[in-house]
Amino acid sequence: MLCMNRAYRNKVEFSLIHWTVEQDGYLIENHSLSLAELQKRLPFTEDQIIQRKEILGLFRRERQLKRL
């Protein structure tokens, strides 16, 4: 049985979903909107938006800003 680490699995999974630079920019600039609102404006599912936020480090950034 092949054991893959989490980072590798995520990269493989995410490579199937194609985000444009404009979509990434929109998500970065509007990351504080609710998932329902983001779903209305982006052609992705809730899970795909959450995964992209993780890839872009937006959750980590929110946690760091809360610490200040």
Phi and psi restraints in degrees (range 20) as a CNS / XPLOR table:
assign (resid 1 and name C) (resid 2 and name N)
       (resid 2 and name CA) (resid 2 and name C) 1.0 -83.1 20.0 2
assign (resid 2 and name N) (resid 2 and name CA)
       (resid 2 and name C) (resid 3 and name N) 1.0 126.8 20.0 2
assign (resid 2 and name C) (resid 3 and name N)
       (resid 3 and name CA) (resid 3 and name C) 1.0 -102.2 20.0 2
assign (resid 3 and name N) (resid 3 and name CA)
       (resid 3 and name C) (resid 4 and name N) 1.0 116.3 20.0 2
assign (resid 3 and name C) (resid 4 and name N)
       (resid 4 and name CA) (resid 4 and name C) 1.0 -106.7 20.0 2
assign (resid 4 and name N) (resid 4 and name CA)
       (resid 4 and name C) (resid 5 and name N) 1.0 140.9 20.0 2
assign (resid 4 and name C) (resid 5 and name N)
       (resid 5 and name CA) (resid 5 and name C) 1.0 -75.8 20.0 2
assign (resid 5 and name N) (resid 5 and name CA)
       (resid 5 and name C) (resid 6 and name N) 1.0 163.9 20.0 2
assign (resid 5 and name C) (resid 6 and name N)
       (resid 6 and name CA) (resid 6 and name C) 1.0 -60.5 20.0 2
assign (resid 6 and name N) (resid 6 and name CA)
       (resid 6 and name C) (resid 7 and name N) 1.0 -42.7 20.0 2
assign (resid 6 and name C) (resid 7 and name N)
       (resid 7 and name CA) (resid 7 and name C) 1.0 -60.6 20.0 2
assign (resid 7 and name N) (resid 7 and name CA)
       (resid 7 and name C) (resid 8 and name N) 1.0 -40.8 20.0 2
assign (resid 7 and name C) (resid 8 and name N)
       (resid 8 and name CA) (resid 8 and name C) 1.0 -67.2 20.0 2
assign (resid 8 and name N) (resid 8 and name CA)
       (resid 8 and name C) (resid 9 and name N) 1.0 -44.4 20.0 2
assign (resid 8 and name C) (resid 9 and name N)
       (resid 9 and name CA) (resid 9 and name C) 1.0 -59.0 20.0 2
assign (resid 9 and name N) (resid 9 and name CA)
       (resid 9 and name C) (resid 10 and name N) 1.0 -43.3 20.0 2
assign (resid 9 and name C) (resid 10 and name N)
       (resid 10 and name CA) (resid 10 and name C) 1.0 -63.2 20.0 2
assign (resid 10 and name N) (resid 10 and name CA)
       (resid 10 and name C) (resid 11 and name N) 1.0 -41.4 20.0 2
assign (resid 10 and name C) (resid 11 and name N)
       (resid 11 and name CA) (resid 11 and name C) 1.0 -64.0 20.0 2
assign (resid 11 and name N) (resid 11 and name CA)
       (resid 11 and name C) (resid 12 and name N) 1.0 -39.5 20.0 2
assign (resid 11 and name C) (resid 12 and name N)
       (resid 12 and name CA) (resid 12 and name C) 1.0 -66.5 20.0 2
assign (resid 12 and name N) (resid 12 and name CA)
       (resid 12 and name C) (resid 13 and name N) 1.0 -45.5 20.0 2
assign (resid 12 and name C) (resid 13 and name N)
       (resid 13 and name CA) (resid 13 and name C) 1.0 -63.1 20.0 2
assign (resid 13 and name N) (resid 13 and name CA)
       (resid 13 and name C) (resid 14 and name N) 1.0 -41.9 20.0 2
assign (resid 13 and name C) (resid 14 and name N)
       (resid 14 and name CA) (resid 14 and name C) 1.0 -77.3 20.0 2
assign (resid 14 and name N) (resid 14 and name CA)
       (resid 14 and name C) (resid 15 and name N) 1.0 -20.1 20.0 2
assign (resid 14 and name C) (resid 15 and name N)
       (resid 15 and name CA) (resid 15 and name C) 1.0 -66.8 20.0 2
assign (resid 15 and name N) (resid 15 and name CA)
       (resid 15 and name C) (resid 16 and name N) 1.0 -16.8 20.0 2
assign (resid 15 and name C) (resid 16 and name N)
       (resid 16 and name CA) (resid 16 and name C) 1.0 -82.3 20.0 2
assign (resid 16 and name N) (resid 16 and name CA)
       (resid 16 and name C) (resid 17 and name N) 1.0 -16.5 20.0 2
assign (resid 16 and name C) (resid 17 and name N)
       (resid 17 and name CA) (resid 17 and name C) 1.0 -104.1 20.0 2
assign (resid 17 and name N) (resid 17 and name CA)
       (resid 17 and name C) (resid 18 and name N) 1.0 121.5 20.0 2
assign (resid 17 and name C) (resid 18 and name N)
       (resid 18 and name CA) (resid 18 and name C) 1.0 -103.0 20.0 2
assign (resid 18 and name N) (resid 18 and name CA)
       (resid 18 and name C) (resid 19 and name N) 1.0 118.6 20.0 2
assign (resid 18 and name C) (resid 19 and name N)
       (resid 19 and name CA) (resid 19 and name C) 1.0 -107.6 20.0 2
assign (resid 19 and name N) (resid 19 and name CA)
       (resid 19 and name C) (resid 20 and name N) 1.0 139.6 20.0 2
assign (resid 19 and name C) (resid 20 and name N)
       (resid 20 and name CA) (resid 20 and name C) 1.0 -84.9 20.0 2
assign (resid 20 and name N) (resid 20 and name CA)
       (resid 20 and name C) (resid 21 and name N) 1.0 166.3 20.0 2
assign (resid 20 and name C) (resid 21 and name N)
       (resid 21 and name CA) (resid 21 and name C) 1.0 -61.4 20.0 2
assign (resid 21 and name N) (resid 21 and name CA)
       (resid 21 and name C) (resid 22 and name N) 1.0 -38.4 20.0 2
assign (resid 21 and name C) (resid 22 and name N)
       (resid 22 and name CA) (resid 22 and name C) 1.0 -65.6 20.0 2
assign (resid 22 and name N) (resid 22 and name CA)
       (resid 22 and name C) (resid 23 and name N) 1.0 -40.5 20.0 2
assign (resid 22 and name C) (resid 23 and name N)
       (resid 23 and name CA) (resid 23 and name C) 1.0 -67.4 20.0 2
assign (resid 23 and name N) (resid 23 and name CA)
       (resid 23 and name C) (resid 24 and name N) 1.0 -41.4 20.0 2
assign (resid 23 and name C) (resid 24 and name N)
       (resid 24 and name CA) (resid 24 and name C) 1.0 -60.8 20.0 2
assign (resid 24 and name N) (resid 24 and name CA)
       (resid 24 and name C) (resid 25 and name N) 1.0 -45.5 20.0 2
assign (resid 24 and name C) (resid 25 and name N)
       (resid 25 and name CA) (resid 25 and name C) 1.0 -60.1 20.0 2
assign (resid 25 and name N) (resid 25 and name CA)
       (resid 25 and name C) (resid 26 and name N) 1.0 -42.9 20.0 2
assign (resid 25 and name C) (resid 26 and name N)
       (resid 26 and name CA) (resid 26 and name C) 1.0 -62.2 20.0 2
assign (resid 26 and name N) (resid 26 and name CA)
       (resid 26 and name C) (resid 27 and name N) 1.0 -44.3 20.0 2
assign (resid 26 and name C) (resid 27 and name N)
       (resid 27 and name CA) (resid 27 and name C) 1.0 -63.8 20.0 2
assign (resid 27 and name N) (resid 27 and name CA)
       (resid 27 and name C) (resid 28 and name N) 1.0 -41.9 20.0 2
assign (resid 27 and name C) (resid 28 and name N)
       (resid 28 and name CA) (resid 28 and name C) 1.0 -63.8 20.0 2
assign (resid 28 and name N) (resid 28 and name CA)
       (resid 28 and name C) (resid 29 and name N) 1.0 -45.5 20.0 2
assign (resid 28 and name C) (resid 29 and name N)
       (resid 29 and name CA) (resid 29 and name C) 1.0 -71.0 20.0 2
assign (resid 29 and name N) (resid 29 and name CA)
       (resid 29 and name C) (resid 30 and name N) 1.0 -26.5 20.0 2
assign (resid 29 and name C) (resid 30 and name N)
       (resid 30 and name CA) (resid 30 and name C) 1.0 -120.5 20.0 2
assign (resid 30 and name N) (resid 30 and name CA)
       (resid 30 and name C) (resid 31 and name N) 1.0 28.2 20.0 2
assign (resid 30 and name C) (resid 31 and name N)
       (resid 31 and name CA) (resid 31 and name C) 1.0 -61.6 20.0 2
assign (resid 31 and name N) (resid 31 and name CA)
       (resid 31 and name C) (resid 32 and name N) 1.0 -20.3 20.0 2
assign (resid 31 and name C) (resid 32 and name N)
       (resid 32 and name CA) (resid 32 and name C) 1.0 -82.8 20.0 2
assign (resid 32 and name N) (resid 32 and name CA)
       (resid 32 and name C) (resid 33 and name N) 1.0 -8.6 20.0 2
assign (resid 32 and name C) (resid 33 and name N)
       (resid 33 and name CA) (resid 33 and name C) 1.0 -66.7 20.0 2
assign (resid 33 and name N) (resid 33 and name CA)
       (resid 33 and name C) (resid 34 and name N) 1.0 156.8 20.0 2
assign (resid 33 and name C) (resid 34 and name N)
       (resid 34 and name CA) (resid 34 and name C) 1.0 -67.6 20.0 2
assign (resid 34 and name N) (resid 34 and name CA)
       (resid 34 and name C) (resid 35 and name N) 1.0 158.6 20.0 2
assign (resid 34 and name C) (resid 35 and name N)
       (resid 35 and name CA) (resid 35 and name C) 1.0 -61.4 20.0 2
assign (resid 35 and name N) (resid 35 and name CA)
       (resid 35 and name C) (resid 36 and name N) 1.0 -36.7 20.0 2
assign (resid 35 and name C) (resid 36 and name N)
       (resid 36 and name CA) (resid 36 and name C) 1.0 -61.7 20.0 2
assign (resid 36 and name N) (resid 36 and name CA)
       (resid 36 and name C) (resid 37 and name N) 1.0 -41.6 20.0 2
assign (resid 36 and name C) (resid 37 and name N)
       (resid 37 and name CA) (resid 37 and name C) 1.0 -68.1 20.0 2
assign (resid 37 and name N) (resid 37 and name CA)
       (resid 37 and name C) (resid 38 and name N) 1.0 -41.5 20.0 2
assign (resid 37 and name C) (resid 38 and name N)
       (resid 38 and name CA) (resid 38 and name C) 1.0 -64.4 20.0 2
assign (resid 38 and name N) (resid 38 and name CA)
       (resid 38 and name C) (resid 39 and name N) 1.0 -37.4 20.0 2
assign (resid 38 and name C) (resid 39 and name N)
       (resid 39 and name CA) (resid 39 and name C) 1.0 -64.0 20.0 2
assign (resid 39 and name N) (resid 39 and name CA)
       (resid 39 and name C) (resid 40 and name N) 1.0 -34.0 20.0 2
assign (resid 39 and name C) (resid 40 and name N)
       (resid 40 and name CA) (resid 40 and name C) 1.0 -65.8 20.0 2
assign (resid 40 and name N) (resid 40 and name CA)
       (resid 40 and name C) (resid 41 and name N) 1.0 -32.8 20.0 2
assign (resid 40 and name C) (resid 41 and name N)
       (resid 41 and name CA) (resid 41 and name C) 1.0 -100.9 20.0 2
assign (resid 41 and name N) (resid 41 and name CA)
       (resid 41 and name C) (resid 42 and name N) 1.0 -14.9 20.0 2
assign (resid 41 and name C) (resid 42 and name N)
       (resid 42 and name CA) (resid 42 and name C) 1.0 -121.8 20.0 2
assign (resid 42 and name N) (resid 42 and name CA)
       (resid 42 and name C) (resid 43 and name N) 1.0 144.3 20.0 2
assign (resid 42 and name C) (resid 43 and name N)
       (resid 43 and name CA) (resid 43 and name C) 1.0 -84.0 20.0 2
assign (resid 43 and name N) (resid 43 and name CA)
       (resid 43 and name C) (resid 44 and name N) 1.0 48.0 20.0 2
assign (resid 43 and name C) (resid 44 and name N)
       (resid 44 and name CA) (resid 44 and name C) 1.0 -133.7 20.0 2
assign (resid 44 and name N) (resid 44 and name CA)
       (resid 44 and name C) (resid 45 and name N) 1.0 158.9 20.0 2
assign (resid 44 and name C) (resid 45 and name N)
       (resid 45 and name CA) (resid 45 and name C) 1.0 -77.9 20.0 2
assign (resid 45 and name N) (resid 45 and name CA)
       (resid 45 and name C) (resid 46 and name N) 1.0 168.6 20.0 2
assign (resid 45 and name C) (resid 46 and name N)
       (resid 46 and name CA) (resid 46 and name C) 1.0 -58.4 20.0 2
assign (resid 46 and name N) (resid 46 and name CA)
       (resid 46 and name C) (resid 47 and name N) 1.0 -44.8 20.0 2
assign (resid 46 and name C) (resid 47 and name N)
       (resid 47 and name CA) (resid 47 and name C) 1.0 -62.6 20.0 2
assign (resid 47 and name N) (resid 47 and name CA)
       (resid 47 and name C) (resid 48 and name N) 1.0 -40.5 20.0 2
assign (resid 47 and name C) (resid 48 and name N)
       (resid 48 and name CA) (resid 48 and name C) 1.0 -65.7 20.0 2
assign (resid 48 and name N) (resid 48 and name CA)
       (resid 48 and name C) (resid 49 and name N) 1.0 -37.8 20.0 2
assign (resid 48 and name C) (resid 49 and name N)
       (resid 49 and name CA) (resid 49 and name C) 1.0 -67.4 20.0 2
assign (resid 49 and name N) (resid 49 and name CA)
       (resid 49 and name C) (resid 50 and name N) 1.0 -43.6 20.0 2
assign (resid 49 and name C) (resid 50 and name N)
       (resid 50 and name CA) (resid 50 and name C) 1.0 -61.2 20.0 2
assign (resid 50 and name N) (resid 50 and name CA)
       (resid 50 and name C) (resid 51 and name N) 1.0 -45.4 20.0 2
assign (resid 50 and name C) (resid 51 and name N)
       (resid 51 and name CA) (resid 51 and name C) 1.0 -61.5 20.0 2
assign (resid 51 and name N) (resid 51 and name CA)
       (resid 51 and name C) (resid 52 and name N) 1.0 -40.8 20.0 2
assign (resid 51 and name C) (resid 52 and name N)
       (resid 52 and name CA) (resid 52 and name C) 1.0 -67.2 20.0 2
assign (resid 52 and name N) (resid 52 and name CA)
       (resid 52 and name C) (resid 53 and name N) 1.0 -37.9 20.0 2
assign (resid 52 and name C) (resid 53 and name N)
       (resid 53 and name CA) (resid 53 and name C) 1.0 -60.8 20.0 2
assign (resid 53 and name N) (resid 53 and name CA)
       (resid 53 and name C) (resid 54 and name N) 1.0 -38.0 20.0 2
assign (resid 53 and name C) (resid 54 and name N)
       (resid 54 and name CA) (resid 54 and name C) 1.0 -65.3 20.0 2
assign (resid 54 and name N) (resid 54 and name CA)
       (resid 54 and name C) (resid 55 and name N) 1.0 -44.8 20.0 2
assign (resid 54 and name C) (resid 55 and name N)
       (resid 55 and name CA) (resid 55 and name C) 1.0 -60.9 20.0 2
assign (resid 55 and name N) (resid 55 and name CA)
       (resid 55 and name C) (resid 56 and name N) 1.0 -42.9 20.0 2
assign (resid 55 and name C) (resid 56 and name N)
       (resid 56 and name CA) (resid 56 and name C) 1.0 -78.6 20.0 2
assign (resid 56 and name N) (resid 56 and name CA)
       (resid 56 and name C) (resid 57 and name N) 1.0 -5.7 20.0 2
assign (resid 56 and name C) (resid 57 and name N)
       (resid 57 and name CA) (resid 57 and name C) 1.0 76.6 20.0 2
assign (resid 57 and name N) (resid 57 and name CA)
       (resid 57 and name C) (resid 58 and name N) 1.0 22.8 20.0 2
assign (resid 57 and name C) (resid 58 and name N)
       (resid 58 and name CA) (resid 58 and name C) 1.0 -73.4 20.0 2
assign (resid 58 and name N) (resid 58 and name CA)
       (resid 58 and name C) (resid 59 and name N) 1.0 -32.4 20.0 2
assign (resid 58 and name C) (resid 59 and name N)
       (resid 59 and name CA) (resid 59 and name C) 1.0 -68.9 20.0 2
assign (resid 59 and name N) (resid 59 and name CA)
       (resid 59 and name C) (resid 60 and name N) 1.0 -42.0 20.0 2
assign (resid 59 and name C) (resid 60 and name N)
       (resid 60 and name CA) (resid 60 and name C) 1.0 -62.0 20.0 2
assign (resid 60 and name N) (resid 60 and name CA)
       (resid 60 and name C) (resid 61 and name N) 1.0 -41.4 20.0 2
assign (resid 60 and name C) (resid 61 and name N)
       (resid 61 and name CA) (resid 61 and name C) 1.0 -63.2 20.0 2
assign (resid 61 and name N) (resid 61 and name CA)
       (resid 61 and name C) (resid 62 and name N) 1.0 -41.9 20.0 2
assign (resid 61 and name C) (resid 62 and name N)
       (resid 62 and name CA) (resid 62 and name C) 1.0 -61.8 20.0 2
assign (resid 62 and name N) (resid 62 and name CA)
       (resid 62 and name C) (resid 63 and name N) 1.0 -43.0 20.0 2
assign (resid 62 and name C) (resid 63 and name N)
       (resid 63 and name CA) (resid 63 and name C) 1.0 -62.5 20.0 2
assign (resid 63 and name N) (resid 63 and name CA)
       (resid 63 and name C) (resid 64 and name N) 1.0 -41.1 20.0 2
assign (resid 63 and name C) (resid 64 and name N)
       (resid 64 and name CA) (resid 64 and name C) 1.0 -65.6 20.0 2
assign (resid 64 and name N) (resid 64 and name CA)
       (resid 64 and name C) (resid 65 and name N) 1.0 -39.6 20.0 2
assign (resid 64 and name C) (resid 65 and name N)
       (resid 65 and name CA) (resid 65 and name C) 1.0 -69.2 20.0 2
assign (resid 65 and name N) (resid 65 and name CA)
       (resid 65 and name C) (resid 66 and name N) 1.0 -31.2 20.0 2
assign (resid 65 and name C) (resid 66 and name N)
       (resid 66 and name CA) (resid 66 and name C) 1.0 -67.3 20.0 2
assign (resid 66 and name N) (resid 66 and name CA)
       (resid 66 and name C) (resid 67 and name N) 1.0 -29.6 20.0 2
assign (resid 66 and name C) (resid 67 and name N)
       (resid 67 and name CA) (resid 67 and name C) 1.0 -68.8 20.0 2
assign (resid 67 and name N) (resid 67 and name CA)
       (resid 67 and name C) (resid 68 and name N) 1.0 -25.2 20.0 2
